[in-house]
C-alpha cells in the first residue's frame, strides 16, 4: 500500500461523521458547505445548534441533551485544540465561538497551510481490533436484560463507578467483577448469566486483528510517520492487559498508551497529552487521531 493510499484511508475516516450519542438513529457532527459544522441525524437532516456546557459541547434538542464531544476533541479526526484557552473565555457564548472557530480552522479548508503529519494515533477496539459491541448486545439478550442497560448503568455512575475505575487501573478485572455485579443489582439490572462471561466474550470478540489496518500502519511507518496506540482497557491480577494478546504486533507502534497502566482514561485530555509527549511531539497539529 502506497503512502497516498494509506493517507487517503485516514482522510476518509477524518471526513466521516462521528457518532455522538448511543442511539440507533445516531446524531453526528459533520462538515457542510461554507465550512459550517452542523448537527445532523443519520439521514443527514440538520437538527440543532451546538452549545457549550461545562467541559463539553452539547446539542440541545427539546428536552434532550446529547454530548457532542468529550473535549478537547471533535469529529472522527479528534481535532485537538487548547482547552485552557477555551475555559478562559468569560461567557458560554464566547467559549462556543472559540471552539467552533478552532474546529473550523483545524478541520476545514480554512486552514491555509496544513502542517505535515508526523504521527498517527490509533484506537484499538473497532480500529486495529474488532468492535465488541455486537457481543455486548448478544450477552445482554442472553442475560435477559435490555440492550444497552449494562454499560448504560456504568455511564450513570460515572467516574466513581467500578467500570471507570477498572479502566483507570484502580482495580483489576478480578477485583472489579463482584463490584460491577453489585452495581448492576443496585441499578435494577438482574443478569441471568454471570457477569464474568461478558468480559470473556468482549476480549474474544476483539480478535482477529484487522489485516487492512496492519497494512495501513506499516505503510505509514515506511514513510517515517510515527504511530501510537491509545486505548481504554483493563488489567488482570498478573498485570496483563488485553493488549498483551497482540504479541509481536505491538511492535507496529512506536508508543502504546493504555488507560489501565497510566491511570487516565479517555476522554480525559491528559491521556492524549501523554501520548503526544511519548511521541516526542509538541504540536498537536502534526498528529492525526
Phi and psi restraints in degrees (value plus and minus 20) as a CYANA .aco file:
   2 UNK   PHI     -98.5   -58.5
   2 UNK   PSI     141.6   181.6
   3 UNK   PHI     -77.0   -37.0
   3 UNK   PSI     -62.4   -22.4
   4 UNK   PHI     -84.1   -44.1
   4 UNK   PSI     -57.9   -17.9
   5 UNK   PHI     -86.6   -46.6
   5 UNK   PSI     -61.9   -21.9
   6 UNK   PHI     -82.9   -42.9
   6 UNK   PSI     -65.8   -25.8
   7 UNK   PHI     -87.4   -47.4
   7 UNK   PSI     -50.5   -10.5
   8 UNK   PHI     -84.5   -44.5
   8 UNK   PSI     -60.2   -20.2
   9 UNK   PHI     -82.1   -42.1
   9 UNK   PSI     -64.0   -24.0
  10 UNK   PHI     -84.1   -44.1
  10 UNK   PSI     -58.2   -18.2
  11 UNK   PHI     -86.8   -46.8
  11 UNK   PSI     -58.7   -18.7
  12 UNK   PHI     -83.3   -43.3
  12 UNK   PSI     -58.5   -18.5
  13 UNK   PHI     -85.1   -45.1
  13 UNK   PSI     -59.5   -19.5
  14 UNK   PHI     -85.2   -45.2
  14 UNK   PSI     -56.7   -16.7
  15 UNK   PHI    -105.7   -65.7
  15 UNK   PSI     -30.0    10.0
  16 UNK   PHI     -90.3   -50.3
  16 UNK   PSI     138.6   178.6
  17 UNK   PHI     -89.8   -49.8
  17 UNK   PSI     131.4   171.4
  18 UNK   PHI    -133.8   -93.8
  18 UNK   PSI      99.5   139.5
  19 UNK   PHI     -85.5   -45.5
  19 UNK   PSI     111.6   151.6
  20 UNK   PHI    -141.2  -101.2
  20 UNK   PSI     -20.0    20.0
  21 UNK   PHI    -167.0  -127.0
  21 UNK   PSI     120.0   160.0
  22 UNK   PHI    -102.5   -62.5
  22 UNK   PSI      56.2    96.2
  23 UNK   PHI    -150.5  -110.5
  23 UNK   PSI     135.8   175.8
  24 UNK   PHI     -84.1   -44.1
  24 UNK   PSI     -58.9   -18.9
  25 UNK   PHI    -116.0   -76.0
  25 UNK   PSI      61.2   101.2
  26 UNK   PHI     -87.1   -47.1
  26 UNK   PSI     121.6   161.6
  27 UNK   PHI    -112.2   -72.2
  27 UNK   PSI     127.0   167.0
  28 UNK   PHI    -163.7  -123.7
  28 UNK   PSI     133.0   173.0
  29 UNK   PHI    -120.9   -80.9
  29 UNK   PSI     107.1   147.1
  30 UNK   PHI    -153.5  -113.5
  30 UNK   PSI     142.4   182.4
  31 UNK   PHI    -107.0   -67.0
  31 UNK   PSI     108.3   148.3
  32 UNK   PHI    -138.8   -98.8
  32 UNK   PSI    -190.3  -150.3
  33 UNK   PHI     -82.4   -42.4
  33 UNK   PSI     140.5   180.5
  34 UNK   PHI      34.3    74.3
  34 UNK   PSI       7.8    47.8
  35 UNK   PHI      37.0    77.0
  35 UNK   PSI      13.3    53.3
  36 UNK   PHI    -109.2   -69.2
  36 UNK   PSI     126.1   166.1
  37 UNK   PHI    -122.7   -82.7
  37 UNK   PSI     102.1   142.1
  38 UNK   PHI    -148.4  -108.4
  38 UNK   PSI     129.8   169.8
  39 UNK   PHI    -109.6   -69.6
  39 UNK   PSI     106.7   146.7
  40 UNK   PHI    -153.0  -113.0
  40 UNK   PSI     142.5   182.5
  41 UNK   PHI    -114.0   -74.0
  41 UNK   PSI    -195.4  -155.4
  42 UNK   PHI     -87.4   -47.4
  42 UNK   PSI     -35.1     4.9
  43 UNK   PHI    -117.2   -77.2
  43 UNK   PSI      -8.3    31.7
  44 UNK   PHI      50.0    90.0
  44 UNK   PSI       1.9    41.9
  45 UNK   PHI    -103.8   -63.8
  45 UNK   PSI     106.7   146.7
  46 UNK   PHI     -84.8   -44.8
  46 UNK   PSI     117.4   157.4
  47 UNK   PHI    -133.1   -93.1
  47 UNK   PSI     -81.6   -41.6
  48 UNK   PHI    -180.1  -140.1
  48 UNK   PSI     145.2   185.2
  49 UNK   PHI     -94.3   -54.3
  49 UNK   PSI     147.5   187.5
  50 UNK   PHI    -125.6   -85.6
  50 UNK   PSI     122.3   162.3
  51 UNK   PHI    -154.2  -114.2
  51 UNK   PSI     138.1   178.1
  52 UNK   PHI    -108.2   -68.2
  52 UNK   PSI     109.8   149.8
  53 UNK   PHI    -159.7  -119.7
  53 UNK   PSI      92.0   132.0
  54 UNK   PHI      33.7    73.7
  54 UNK   PSI    -137.8   -97.8
  55 UNK   PHI    -124.6   -84.6
  55 UNK   PSI      11.2    51.2
  56 UNK   PHI    -174.0  -134.0
  56 UNK   PSI     134.5   174.5
  57 UNK   PHI    -103.1   -63.1
  57 UNK   PSI     120.2   160.2
  58 UNK   PHI    -149.2  -109.2
  58 UNK   PSI     115.6   155.6
  59 UNK   PHI    -111.5   -71.5
  59 UNK   PSI     109.1   149.1
  60 UNK   PHI    -125.4   -85.4
  60 UNK   PSI      96.9   136.9
  61 UNK   PHI    -148.5  -108.5
  61 UNK   PSI      77.1   117.1
  62 UNK   PHI      43.3    83.3
  62 UNK   PSI    -147.6  -107.6
  63 UNK   PHI    -108.9   -68.9
  63 UNK   PSI     -25.8    14.2
  64 UNK   PHI    -111.5   -71.5
  64 UNK   PSI     122.0   162.0
  65 UNK   PHI    -144.2  -104.2
  65 UNK   PSI     112.5   152.5
  66 UNK   PHI    -143.0  -103.0
  66 UNK   PSI     106.5   146.5
  67 UNK   PHI     -93.2   -53.2
  67 UNK   PSI      99.4   139.4
  68 UNK   PHI    -101.2   -61.2
  68 UNK   PSI     -64.2   -24.2
  69 UNK   PHI    -168.6  -128.6
  69 UNK   PSI     120.6   160.6
  70 UNK   PHI    -106.4   -66.4
  70 UNK   PSI      75.5   115.5
  71 UNK   PHI     -72.8   -32.8
  71 UNK   PSI     133.3   173.3
  72 UNK   PHI    -119.3   -79.3
  72 UNK   PSI      20.9    60.9
  73 UNK   PHI    -144.6  -104.6
  73 UNK   PSI     132.8   172.8
  74 UNK   PHI    -167.8  -127.8
  74 UNK   PSI     131.5   171.5
  75 UNK   PHI      45.8    85.8
  75 UNK   PSI     153.1   193.1
  76 UNK   PHI     -87.6   -47.6
  76 UNK   PSI     -39.0     1.0
  77 UNK   PHI     -99.9   -59.9
  77 UNK   PSI     -30.0    10.0
  78 UNK   PHI      32.2    72.2
  78 UNK   PSI      36.2    76.2
  79 UNK   PHI     -81.1   -41.1
  79 UNK   PSI     111.9   151.9
  80 UNK   PHI    -116.2   -76.2
  80 UNK   PSI     112.5   152.5
  81 UNK   PHI    -162.5  -122.5
  81 UNK   PSI     153.0   193.0
  82 UNK   PHI     -97.2   -57.2
  82 UNK   PSI      80.6   120.6
  83 UNK   PHI     -85.6   -45.6
  83 UNK   PSI     -57.8   -17.8
  84 UNK   PHI     -82.9   -42.9
  84 UNK   PSI     -60.2   -20.2
  85 UNK   PHI     -83.2   -43.2
  85 UNK   PSI     -56.3   -16.3
  86 UNK   PHI     -86.4   -46.4
  86 UNK   PSI     -61.2   -21.2
  87 UNK   PHI     -85.0   -45.0
  87 UNK   PSI     -48.4    -8.4
  88 UNK   PHI     -94.2   -54.2
  88 UNK   PSI     -33.3     6.7
  89 UNK   PHI     -86.8   -46.8
  89 UNK   PSI     113.4   153.4
  90 UNK   PHI     -93.7   -53.7
  90 UNK   PSI     -54.4   -14.4
  91 UNK   PHI    -133.6   -93.6
  91 UNK   PSI     129.2   169.2
  92 UNK   PHI     -73.3   -33.3
  92 UNK   PSI     -59.5   -19.5
  93 UNK   PHI     -84.3   -44.3
  93 UNK   PSI     -55.0   -15.0
  94 UNK   PHI     -87.8   -47.8
  94 UNK   PSI     -59.9   -19.9
  95 UNK   PHI     -81.6   -41.6
  95 UNK   PSI     -66.3   -26.3
  96 UNK   PHI     -79.9   -39.9
  96 UNK   PSI     -65.1   -25.1
  97 UNK   PHI     -82.8   -42.8
  97 UNK   PSI     -62.1   -22.1
  98 UNK   PHI     -79.3   -39.3
  98 UNK   PSI     -69.4   -29.4
  99 UNK   PHI     -85.9   -45.9
  99 UNK   PSI     -63.9   -23.9
 100 UNK   PHI     -79.3   -39.3
 100 UNK   PSI     -64.1   -24.1
 101 UNK   PHI     -83.9   -43.9
 101 UNK   PSI     -59.7   -19.7
 102 UNK   PHI     -85.3   -45.3
 102 UNK   PSI     -62.0   -22.0
 103 UNK   PHI     -83.0   -43.0
 103 UNK   PSI     -63.2   -23.2
 104 UNK   PHI     -83.2   -43.2
 104 UNK   PSI     -62.3   -22.3
 105 UNK   PHI     -86.4   -46.4
 105 UNK   PSI     -60.1   -20.1
 106 UNK   PHI    -112.5   -72.5
 106 UNK   PSI     -43.2    -3.2
 107 UNK   PHI    -122.2   -82.2
 107 UNK   PSI     -48.6    -8.6
 108 UNK   PHI    -124.3   -84.3
 108 UNK   PSI    -199.8  -159.8
 109 UNK   PHI     -91.2   -51.2
 109 UNK   PSI     -21.9    18.1
 110 UNK   PHI     -86.1   -46.1
 110 UNK   PSI     -37.5     2.5
 111 UNK   PHI     -94.9   -54.9
 111 UNK   PSI      86.1   126.1
 112 UNK   PHI     -89.9   -49.9
 112 UNK   PSI     -55.3   -15.3
 113 UNK   PHI    -150.9  -110.9
 113 UNK   PSI      60.7   100.7
 114 UNK   PHI     -79.0   -39.0
 114 UNK   PSI     122.3   162.3
 115 UNK   PHI    -103.1   -63.1
 115 UNK   PSI     133.0   173.0
 116 UNK   PHI     -87.2   -47.2
 116 UNK   PSI     112.5   152.5
 117 UNK   PHI     -93.0   -53.0
 117 UNK   PSI     103.8   143.8
 118 UNK   PHI    -127.5   -87.5
 118 UNK   PSI     -37.9     2.1
 119 UNK   PHI    -174.3  -134.3
 119 UNK   PSI     130.7   170.7
 120 UNK   PHI    -146.3  -106.3
 120 UNK   PSI     108.4   148.4
 121 UNK   PHI    -123.4   -83.4
 121 UNK   PSI     105.6   145.6
 122 UNK   PHI    -128.7   -88.7
 122 UNK   PSI     119.7   159.7
 123 UNK   PHI     -96.9   -56.9
 123 UNK   PSI     147.4   187.4
 124 UNK   PHI    -120.9   -80.9
 124 UNK   PSI     -83.4   -43.4
 125 UNK   PHI     -82.1   -42.1
 125 UNK   PSI     103.3   143.3
 126 UNK   PHI      64.2   104.2
 126 UNK   PSI     -23.0    17.0
 127 UNK   PHI    -142.1  -102.1
 127 UNK   PSI    -100.2   -60.2
 128 UNK   PHI     -96.1   -56.1
 128 UNK   PSI     -58.1   -18.1
 129 UNK   PHI    -121.4   -81.4
 129 UNK   PSI     150.4   190.4
 130 UNK   PHI     -93.4   -53.4
 130 UNK   PSI     140.0   180.0
 131 UNK   PHI    -102.2   -62.2
 131 UNK   PSI     114.9   154.9
 132 UNK   PHI    -111.6   -71.6
 132 UNK   PSI     -17.1    22.9
 133 UNK   PHI     -82.4   -42.4
 133 UNK   PSI     -57.2   -17.2
 134 UNK   PHI     -84.3   -44.3
 134 UNK   PSI     -53.3   -13.3
 135 UNK   PHI     -93.5   -53.5
 135 UNK   PSI     -54.5   -14.5
 136 UNK   PHI     -83.4   -43.4
 136 UNK   PSI     -65.5   -25.5
 137 UNK   PHI     -83.9   -43.9
 137 UNK   PSI     -59.2   -19.2
 138 UNK   PHI     -84.0   -44.0
 138 UNK   PSI     -60.5   -20.5
 139 UNK   PHI     -83.8   -43.8
 139 UNK   PSI     -62.6   -22.6
 140 UNK   PHI     -80.9   -40.9
 140 UNK   PSI     -61.1   -21.1
 141 UNK   PHI     -85.0   -45.0
 141 UNK   PSI     -63.3   -23.3
 142 UNK   PHI     -83.9   -43.9
 142 UNK   PSI     -52.9   -12.9
 143 UNK   PHI    -106.8   -66.8
 143 UNK   PSI     -21.3    18.7
 144 UNK   PHI      53.8    93.8
 144 UNK   PSI      10.6    50.6
 145 UNK   PHI    -144.5  -104.5
 145 UNK   PSI     137.7   177.7
 146 UNK   PHI     -79.8   -39.8
 146 UNK   PSI     121.9   161.9
 147 UNK   PHI     -81.8   -41.8
 147 UNK   PSI     111.2   151.2
 148 UNK   PHI      73.0   113.0
 148 UNK   PSI     -26.9    13.1
 149 UNK   PHI     -96.1   -56.1
 149 UNK   PSI     -53.2   -13.2
 150 UNK   PHI     -86.6   -46.6
 150 UNK   PSI     -75.9   -35.9
 151 UNK   PHI    -101.7   -61.7
 151 UNK   PSI     -36.0     4.0
 152 UNK   PHI     -84.6   -44.6
 152 UNK   PSI     -60.4   -20.4
 153 UNK   PHI     -85.5   -45.5
 153 UNK   PSI     -59.4   -19.4
 154 UNK   PHI     -82.9   -42.9
 154 UNK   PSI     -59.3   -19.3
 155 UNK   PHI     -85.5   -45.5
 155 UNK   PSI     -56.7   -16.7
 156 UNK   PHI     -82.9   -42.9
 156 UNK   PSI     -57.8   -17.8
 157 UNK   PHI     -95.1   -55.1
 157 UNK   PSI     -43.2    -3.2
 158 UNK   PHI      47.0    87.0
 158 UNK   PSI    -169.3  -129.3
 159 UNK   PHI     -82.8   -42.8
 159 UNK   PSI     -46.8    -6.8
 160 UNK   PHI    -105.1   -65.1
 160 UNK   PSI     -29.7    10.3
 161 UNK   PHI     -94.1   -54.1
 161 UNK   PSI     143.2   183.2
 162 UNK   PHI     -82.8   -42.8
 162 UNK   PSI     -56.7   -16.7
 163 UNK   PHI     -88.4   -48.4
 163 UNK   PSI     -64.4   -24.4
 164 UNK   PHI     -86.3   -46.3
 164 UNK   PSI     -54.2   -14.2
 165 UNK   PHI     -85.2   -45.2
 165 UNK   PSI     -58.8   -18.8
 166 UNK   PHI     -79.4   -39.4
 166 UNK   PSI     -67.1   -27.1
 167 UNK   PHI     -88.8   -48.8
 167 UNK   PSI     -41.9    -1.9
 168 UNK   PHI    -108.4   -68.4
 168 UNK   PSI     -20.9    19.1
 169 UNK   PHI      57.7    97.7
 169 UNK   PSI      -4.8    35.2
 170 UNK   PHI     -95.8   -55.8
 170 UNK   PSI     -44.0    -4.0
 171 UNK   PHI    -155.5  -115.5
 171 UNK   PSI     131.4   171.4
 172 UNK   PHI    -102.4   -62.4
 172 UNK   PSI     149.3   189.3
 173 UNK   PHI     -79.1   -39.1
 173 UNK   PSI     -61.5   -21.5
 174 UNK   PHI     -84.5   -44.5
 174 UNK   PSI     -58.3   -18.3
 175 UNK   PHI     -92.6   -52.6
 175 UNK   PSI     -50.8   -10.8
 176 UNK   PHI     -91.5   -51.5
 176 UNK   PSI     -60.4   -20.4
 177 UNK   PHI     -75.1   -35.1
 177 UNK   PSI     -68.4   -28.4
 178 UNK   PHI     -86.1   -46.1
 178 UNK   PSI     -53.0   -13.0
 179 UNK   PHI     -85.5   -45.5
 179 UNK   PSI     -63.4   -23.4
 180 UNK   PHI     -85.6   -45.6
 180 UNK   PSI     -61.4   -21.4
 181 UNK   PHI     -79.4   -39.4
 181 UNK   PSI     -62.9   -22.9
 182 UNK   PHI     -85.1   -45.1
 182 UNK   PSI     -60.9   -20.9
 183 UNK   PHI     -84.1   -44.1
 183 UNK   PSI     -59.7   -19.7
 184 UNK   PHI     -83.8   -43.8
 184 UNK   PSI     -64.5   -24.5
 185 UNK   PHI     -80.8   -40.8
 185 UNK   PSI     -63.6   -23.6
 186 UNK   PHI     -84.7   -44.7
 186 UNK   PSI     -48.7    -8.7
 187 UNK   PHI    -107.1   -67.1
 187 UNK   PSI     -12.7    27.3
 188 UNK   PHI      59.7    99.7
 188 UNK   PSI      -1.9    38.1
 189 UNK   PHI    -127.0   -87.0
 189 UNK   PSI      84.5   124.5
 190 UNK   PHI    -127.0   -87.0
 190 UNK   PSI      83.2   123.2
 191 UNK   PHI     -96.6   -56.6
 191 UNK   PSI     121.4   161.4
 192 UNK   PHI    -114.0   -74.0
 192 UNK   PSI     -11.2    28.8
 193 UNK   PHI    -153.0  -113.0
 193 UNK   PSI     138.4   178.4
 194 UNK   PHI     -90.9   -50.9
 194 UNK   PSI     111.2   151.2
 195 UNK   PHI     -82.8   -42.8
 195 UNK   PSI     -44.3    -4.3
 196 UNK   PHI     -81.6   -41.6
 196 UNK   PSI     -49.6    -9.6
 197 UNK   PHI     -81.6   -41.6
 197 UNK   PSI     -55.2   -15.2
 198 UNK   PHI     -78.5   -38.5
 198 UNK   PSI     -65.4   -25.4
 199 UNK   PHI     -96.1   -56.1
 199 UNK   PSI     -47.4    -7.4
 200 UNK   PHI     -84.1   -44.1
 200 UNK   PSI     -63.5   -23.5
 201 UNK   PHI     -89.3   -49.3
 201 UNK   PSI     -56.2   -16.2
 202 UNK   PHI     -82.1   -42.1
 202 UNK   PSI     -69.6   -29.6
 203 UNK   PHI     -83.0   -43.0
 203 UNK   PSI     -57.3   -17.3
 204 UNK   PHI     -88.9   -48.9
 204 UNK   PSI     -56.4   -16.4
 205 UNK   PHI     -90.5   -50.5
 205 UNK   PSI     -37.8     2.2
 206 UNK   PHI     -89.7   -49.7
 206 UNK   PSI     -40.4    -0.4
 207 UNK   PHI    -132.0   -92.0
 207 UNK   PSI     133.5   173.5
 208 UNK   PHI     -99.5   -59.5
 208 UNK   PSI     141.9   181.9
 209 UNK   PHI     -85.3   -45.3
 209 UNK   PSI     124.3   164.3
 210 UNK   PHI     -98.1   -58.1
 210 UNK   PSI      94.8   134.8
 211 UNK   PHI     -86.9   -46.9
 211 UNK   PSI     -51.9   -11.9
 212 UNK   PHI     -84.4   -44.4
 212 UNK   PSI     -55.9   -15.9
 213 UNK   PHI     -94.0   -54.0
 213 UNK   PSI     -52.8   -12.8
 214 UNK   PHI     -79.5   -39.5
 214 UNK   PSI     -61.6   -21.6
 215 UNK   PHI     -84.8   -44.8
 215 UNK   PSI     -61.6   -21.6
 216 UNK   PHI     -81.3   -41.3
 216 UNK   PSI     -67.5   -27.5
 217 UNK   PHI     -82.9   -42.9
 217 UNK   PSI     -62.9   -22.9
 218 UNK   PHI     -84.7   -44.7
 218 UNK   PSI     -56.9   -16.9
 219 UNK   PHI     -85.2   -45.2
 219 UNK   PSI     -61.0   -21.0
 220 UNK   PHI     -83.9   -43.9
 220 UNK   PSI     -65.0   -25.0
 221 UNK   PHI     -83.6   -43.6
 221 UNK   PSI     -55.5   -15.5
 222 UNK   PHI     -84.6   -44.6
 222 UNK   PSI     -44.3    -4.3
 223 UNK   PHI    -112.5   -72.5
 223 UNK   PSI     -13.2    26.8
 224 UNK   PHI      64.2   104.2
 224 UNK   PSI      -8.1    31.9
 225 UNK   PHI    -109.1   -69.1
 225 UNK   PSI     108.1   148.1
 226 UNK   PHI     -90.2   -50.2
 226 UNK   PSI     130.9   170.9
 227 UNK   PHI    -149.2  -109.2
 227 UNK   PSI     125.5   165.5
 228 UNK   PHI    -159.2  -119.2
 228 UNK   PSI     130.7   170.7
 229 UNK   PHI    -130.5   -90.5
 229 UNK   PSI     113.5   153.5
 230 UNK   PHI    -153.0  -113.0
 230 UNK   PSI      97.4   137.4
 231 UNK   PHI    -166.1  -126.1
 231 UNK   PSI     126.5   166.5
 232 UNK   PHI    -105.0   -65.0
 232 UNK   PSI     106.7   146.7
 233 UNK   PHI    -170.7  -130.7
 233 UNK   PSI    -185.6  -145.6
 234 UNK   PHI    -159.7  -119.7
 234 UNK   PSI     146.2   186.2
 235 UNK   PHI    -144.7  -104.7
 235 UNK   PSI     138.2   178.2
 236 UNK   PHI    -117.7   -77.7
 236 UNK   PSI     156.6   196.6
 237 UNK   PHI     -78.4   -38.4
 237 UNK   PSI     -51.1   -11.1
 238 UNK   PHI    -103.5   -63.5
 238 UNK   PSI     -18.2    21.8
 239 UNK   PHI      72.3   112.3
 239 UNK   PSI     -29.6    10.4
 240 UNK   PHI     -91.9   -51.9
 240 UNK   PSI     124.6   164.6
 241 UNK   PHI    -132.6   -92.6
 241 UNK   PSI     150.4   190.4
 242 UNK   PHI     -89.1   -49.1
 242 UNK   PSI     -35.1     4.9
 243 UNK   PHI     -83.0   -43.0
 243 UNK   PSI     -46.9    -6.9
 244 UNK   PHI     -77.4   -37.4
 244 UNK   PSI     -50.7   -10.7
 245 UNK   PHI     -90.4   -50.4
 245 UNK   PSI     -32.3     7.7
 246 UNK   PHI     -88.9   -48.9
 246 UNK   PSI     -43.3    -3.3
 247 UNK   PHI      40.0    80.0
 247 UNK   PSI    -150.2  -110.2
 248 UNK   PHI     -86.1   -46.1
 248 UNK   PSI     -38.1     1.9
 249 UNK   PHI     -86.0   -46.0
 249 UNK   PSI     -36.2     3.8
 250 UNK   PHI     -80.7   -40.7
 250 UNK   PSI     -43.9    -3.9
 251 UNK   PHI     -91.7   -51.7
 251 UNK   PSI     -27.4    12.6
 252 UNK   PHI     -84.0   -44.0
 252 UNK   PSI     -44.0    -4.0
 253 UNK   PHI    -129.7   -89.7
 253 UNK   PSI     119.3   159.3
 254 UNK   PHI     -92.1   -52.1
 254 UNK   PSI     -50.9   -10.9
 255 UNK   PHI    -160.8  -120.8
 255 UNK   PSI     118.0   158.0
 256 UNK   PHI    -146.4  -106.4
 256 UNK   PSI     102.8   142.8
 257 UNK   PHI    -137.4   -97.4
 257 UNK   PSI      97.4   137.4
 258 UNK   PHI    -135.4   -95.4
 258 UNK   PSI     108.5   148.5
 259 UNK   PHI     -75.9   -35.9
 259 UNK   PSI     -61.1   -21.1
 260 UNK   PHI     -89.6   -49.6
 260 UNK   PSI     -38.7     1.3
 261 UNK   PHI    -117.9   -77.9
 261 UNK   PSI     -43.7    -3.7
 262 UNK   PHI    -124.5   -84.5
 262 UNK   PSI     -28.3    11.7
 263 UNK   PHI      57.3    97.3
 263 UNK   PSI      -3.8    36.2
 264 UNK   PHI    -155.4  -115.4
 264 UNK   PSI     119.1   159.1
 265 UNK   PHI    -140.2  -100.2
 265 UNK   PSI     132.7   172.7
 266 UNK   PHI     -83.9   -43.9
 266 UNK   PSI     122.8   162.8
 267 UNK   PHI    -117.3   -77.3
 267 UNK   PSI       0.0    40.0
 268 UNK   PHI     -76.3   -36.3
 268 UNK   PSI     106.4   146.4
 269 UNK   PHI     -79.4   -39.4
 269 UNK   PSI     -45.1    -5.1
 270 UNK   PHI     -84.3   -44.3
 270 UNK   PSI     -51.0   -11.0
 271 UNK   PHI     -92.7   -52.7
 271 UNK   PSI     -52.7   -12.7
 272 UNK   PHI     -90.7   -50.7
 272 UNK   PSI     -58.9   -18.9
 273 UNK   PHI     -82.9   -42.9
 273 UNK   PSI     -58.9   -18.9
 274 UNK   PHI     -83.3   -43.3
 274 UNK   PSI     -62.1   -22.1
 275 UNK   PHI     -81.4   -41.4
 275 UNK   PSI     -61.3   -21.3
 276 UNK   PHI     -81.9   -41.9
 276 UNK   PSI     -64.2   -24.2
 277 UNK   PHI     -83.5   -43.5
 277 UNK   PSI     -61.3   -21.3
 278 UNK   PHI     -89.7   -49.7
 278 UNK   PSI     -45.5    -5.5
 279 UNK   PHI     -98.7   -58.7
 279 UNK   PSI     -27.0    13.0
 280 UNK   PHI      41.5    81.5
 280 UNK   PSI      21.9    61.9
 281 UNK   PHI    -142.1  -102.1
 281 UNK   PSI     125.2   165.2
 282 UNK   PHI    -127.7   -87.7
 282 UNK   PSI     -47.2    -7.2
 283 UNK   PHI    -120.5   -80.5
 283 UNK   PSI      92.3   132.3
 284 UNK   PHI     -86.7   -46.7
 284 UNK   PSI     -38.7     1.3
 285 UNK   PHI     -88.0   -48.0
 285 UNK   PSI     -31.9     8.1
 286 UNK   PHI    -115.1   -75.1
 286 UNK   PSI     -14.4    25.6
 287 UNK   PHI    -141.5  -101.5
 287 UNK   PSI     117.4   157.4
 288 UNK   PHI    -132.2   -92.2
 288 UNK   PSI     114.8   154.8
